[in-house]
Amino acid sequence: MTQRYSAFSLARHALTGHKNWPKAWRSPPLKSAYDVIIIGAGGHGLATAYHLARDYGVTNVAVLERGWLGGGNIARNTVTIRSNYMRDESIPFYVKSVEMFDGLTRDLNFNMMHSKRSMVDVVQTYGRLRELRRRQLVMDIHGATYQPITTEEVRRRIPALTGGGPDARLPILAGMVHTDAAVNRHDAVAWGYARAADARGVEIHQQTAVNSLVRGASGAIEGVETNRGMIRAKQVVVAVSGHTTTLTETAGLRLPLRTMNLSAFVSEPVKPLIDVIVNCPDSGFYLSQSDKGELVVGGPPDPGQSFRRDIKQQVFENTVSSMLSLFPAFKTLKLMRQWAGHLDIAHDSSPIMSHTDVPGLVITAGWWGGYKAIPAGGLTLAHLVAKGAPHPLMADFTLNRFKTLDYIMESGTTTAR
Ligand SMILES: Cc1cc2nc3c(=O)[nH]c(=O)nc-3n(C[C@H](O)[C@H](O)[C@H](O)COP(=O)(O)OP(=O)(O)OC[C@H]3O[C@@H](n4cnc5c(N)ncnc54)[C@H](O)[C@@H]3O)c2cc1C
């Protein structure tokens, strides 16, 4: 029986020194077969497991994770949640995901430390200005919130932004504000989904690495070969972010994806300084301030194919110097930690959620900025698995688009490309 978290349960457990909390999820014995295997206990894998159990009653599900749950990109991202995308196909999906994030604490009975705050795009080139205004007009059609603001208003909202004056190499020309943006705690998202999925009967197996996908004589998926032996299932979902291609290649499947390194770092904690998410696409960085006071800074992806999960020195130096050009006062800040993750990026920069040429094998991949997509990603992927047909919000994001050339060229992905 899963413990319901509340102020009352907190007070009750305080009486026993917080020593009797039940485990948040089980570690059941591994079975030899399941209805559905999900590879990867990141945000997308866990959210899919939760929705399969909650929405469709599919509970004979194993989530297999080679490390510890929530240790992949979900632990490495900068938690920016937003829906200011460019394409008609993308916007409704991200609007839904942001909406679901807003209610996730209540939904999963897990405190996400969700903090709704605006995102300000700082515009420093006319090309960017045109592109963002175009994005605004497309978003207007969908009722999403994205509005132009003047340079003065940018500076009023971000007093620490003292660079980018009229004599700068890239002077600030204007801004765009996206009022639906938010940040929250990424570990809580992984843990919350894991706990809620486990409570509905889903099994989560950590330290269980899938070495290869196994196909039967008919070519259909039969299961997976793991470090703990063969496990059978008629449906296998690959939700492994940067490792998608290395895994699907074991089933003879080549995908239009390449893996890239994306990095971030944090400063020492300082007093409250910035209460919005600041995105500077022309300079190539973005930042926000965490509840602890640290400035969380992200750079652009390194364009070469790479499976590294540490920060590349030149990306780090470029990002710091870009940041100092707009925030010169930050030069005295100490930087505390730096890291990176590896993202699988599709050729058109949009996600792929799809059946494949291997019957029974489903992939969710290409999540460039896929943290914000986790709630709606789980909702729609569970639909695909349970019903055998794409959810209307993701109907255009199939693999087939690369055959019919119906690309969804998405420029609303991240800082710079
Ligand atoms: C530095 C950085 C900043 C980012 N900032 C943002 C942001 O601000 N906003 C945003 O929306 N997105 C952001 N992202 C992107 C976002 O983190 C990812 O798109 C998203 O987390 C990917 O989905 P996931 O959580 O399911 O992946 P992951 O958490 O990576 O989950 C995949 C899991 O699969 C496991 N796995 C891999 N191979 C195997 C195998 N063979 N067998 C078993 N398990 C396996 C991995 O161990 C991992 O736990 C950022 C990413 C990085 C790296």
The ligand as an SDF file (V2000), in Angstrom:
LIG
                    3D

 53 58  0  0  0  0  0  0  0  0999 V2000
   22.4410   19.7940  -20.1320 C   0  0  0  0  0  0  0  0  0  0  0  0
   21.0290   19.5170  -20.5430 C   0  0  0  0  0  0  0  0  0  0  0  0
   20.0670   20.5000  -20.3740 C   0  0  0  0  0  0  0  0  0  0  0  0
   18.7550   20.2690  -20.7630 C   0  0  0  0  0  0  0  0  0  0  0  0
   17.8230   21.2200  -20.5070 N   0  0  0  0  0  0  0  0  0  0  0  0
   16.5270   20.9970  -20.8290 C   0  0  0  0  0  0  0  0  0  0  0  0
   15.5400   21.9660  -20.4950 C   0  0  0  0  0  0  0  0  0  0  0  0
   15.8390   23.0010  -19.8790 O   0  0  0  0  0  0  0  0  0  0  0  0
   14.2650   21.7150  -20.8570 N   0  0  0  0  0  0  0  0  0  0  0  0
   13.8950   20.5730  -21.5290 C   0  0  0  0  0  0  0  0  0  0  0  0
   12.7360   20.4260  -21.8540 O   0  0  0  0  0  0  0  0  0  0  0  0
   14.8120   19.6150  -21.8120 N   0  0  0  0  0  0  0  0  0  0  0  0
   16.1110   19.7930  -21.4850 C   0  0  0  0  0  0  0  0  0  0  0  0
   17.0430   18.8260  -21.7540 N   0  0  0  0  0  0  0  0  0  0  0  0
   16.6410   17.6060  -22.4700 C   0  0  0  0  0  0  0  0  0  0  0  0
   15.9810   16.5590  -21.5860 C   0  0  0  0  0  0  0  0  0  0  0  0
   16.7340   16.3430  -20.4170 O   0  0  0  0  0  0  0  0  0  0  0  0
   15.8370   15.2520  -22.3660 C   0  0  0  0  0  0  0  0  0  0  0  0
   15.2660   15.4970  -23.6260 O   0  0  0  0  0  0  0  0  0  0  0  0
   14.9440   14.2510  -21.6450 C   0  0  0  0  0  0  0  0  0  0  0  0
   15.2970   14.1230  -20.2980 O   0  0  0  0  0  0  0  0  0  0  0  0
   15.0830   12.9090  -22.3520 C   0  0  0  0  0  0  0  0  0  0  0  0
   14.1250   12.0060  -21.9060 O   0  0  0  0  0  0  0  0  0  0  0  0
   14.2950   10.9980  -20.6650 P   0  0  0  0  0  0  0  0  0  0  0  0
   14.1120   11.7550  -19.4000 O   0  0  0  0  0  0  0  0  0  0  0  0
   13.3670    9.8800  -20.8910 O   0  0  0  0  0  0  0  0  0  0  0  0
   15.8020   10.4970  -20.8630 O   0  0  0  0  0  0  0  0  0  0  0  0
   16.8250    9.9050  -19.8100 P   0  0  0  0  0  0  0  0  0  0  0  0
   16.6470   10.4580  -18.4560 O   0  0  0  0  0  0  0  0  0  0  0  0
   18.1730   10.0120  -20.4410 O   0  0  0  0  0  0  0  0  0  0  0  0
   16.3600    8.3810  -19.7400 O   0  0  0  0  0  0  0  0  0  0  0  0
   16.8730    7.3390  -20.5480 C   0  0  0  0  0  0  0  0  0  0  0  0
   17.3000    6.2030  -19.6300 C   0  0  0  0  0  0  0  0  0  0  0  0
   17.6190    5.0730  -20.4180 O   0  0  0  0  0  0  0  0  0  0  0  0
   18.6680    4.3810  -19.7460 C   0  0  0  0  0  0  0  0  0  0  0  0
   19.3040    3.4820  -20.7210 N   0  0  0  0  0  0  0  0  0  0  0  0
   20.0890    3.8350  -21.7790 C   0  0  0  0  0  0  0  0  0  0  0  0
   20.4960    2.7330  -22.4290 N   0  0  0  0  0  0  0  0  0  0  0  0
   19.9470    1.6570  -21.7850 C   0  0  0  0  0  0  0  0  0  0  0  0
   20.0090    0.2580  -21.9750 C   0  0  0  0  0  0  0  0  0  0  0  0
   20.7180   -0.2880  -22.9790 N   0  0  0  0  0  0  0  0  0  0  0  0
   19.3480   -0.5360  -21.1010 N   0  0  0  0  0  0  0  0  0  0  0  0
   18.6200   -0.0210  -20.0880 C   0  0  0  0  0  0  0  0  0  0  0  0
   18.5450    1.3080  -19.8500 N   0  0  0  0  0  0  0  0  0  0  0  0
   19.1900    2.1430  -20.6900 C   0  0  0  0  0  0  0  0  0  0  0  0
   19.5790    5.5050  -19.2570 C   0  0  0  0  0  0  0  0  0  0  0  0
   20.4060    5.0400  -18.2150 O   0  0  0  0  0  0  0  0  0  0  0  0
   18.5620    6.5380  -18.8060 C   0  0  0  0  0  0  0  0  0  0  0  0
   18.2580    6.4520  -17.4340 O   0  0  0  0  0  0  0  0  0  0  0  0
   18.3830   19.0260  -21.3690 C   0  0  0  0  0  0  0  0  0  0  0  0
   19.3410   18.0280  -21.5220 C   0  0  0  0  0  0  0  0  0  0  0  0
   20.6520   18.2540  -21.1080 C   0  0  0  0  0  0  0  0  0  0  0  0
   21.6600   17.1670  -21.2790 C   0  0  0  0  0  0  0  0  0  0  0  0
  1  2  1  0
  2  3  1  0
  2 52  2  0
  3  4  2  0
  4  5  1  0
  4 50  1  0
  5  6  2  0
  6  7  1  0
  6 13  1  0
  7  8  2  0
  7  9  1  0
  9 10  1  0
 10 11  2  0
 10 12  1  0
 12 13  2  0
 13 14  1  0
 14 15  1  0
 14 50  1  0
 15 16  1  0
 16 17  1  0
 16 18  1  0
 18 19  1  0
 18 20  1  0
 20 21  1  0
 20 22  1  0
 22 23  1  0
 23 24  1  0
 24 25  2  0
 24 26  1  0
 24 27  1  0
 27 28  1  0
 28 29  2  0
 28 30  1  0
 28 31  1  0
 31 32  1  0
 32 33  1  0
 33 34  1  0
 33 48  1  0
 34 35  1  0
 35 36  1  0
 35 46  1  0
 36 37  1  0
 36 45  1  0
 37 38  2  0
 38 39  1  0
 39 40  1  0
 39 45  2  0
 40 41  1  0
 40 42  2  0
 42 43  1  0
 43 44  2  0
 44 45  1  0
 46 47  1  0
 46 48  1  0
 48 49  1  0
 50 51  2  0
 51 52  1  0
 52 53  1  0
M  END
$$$$
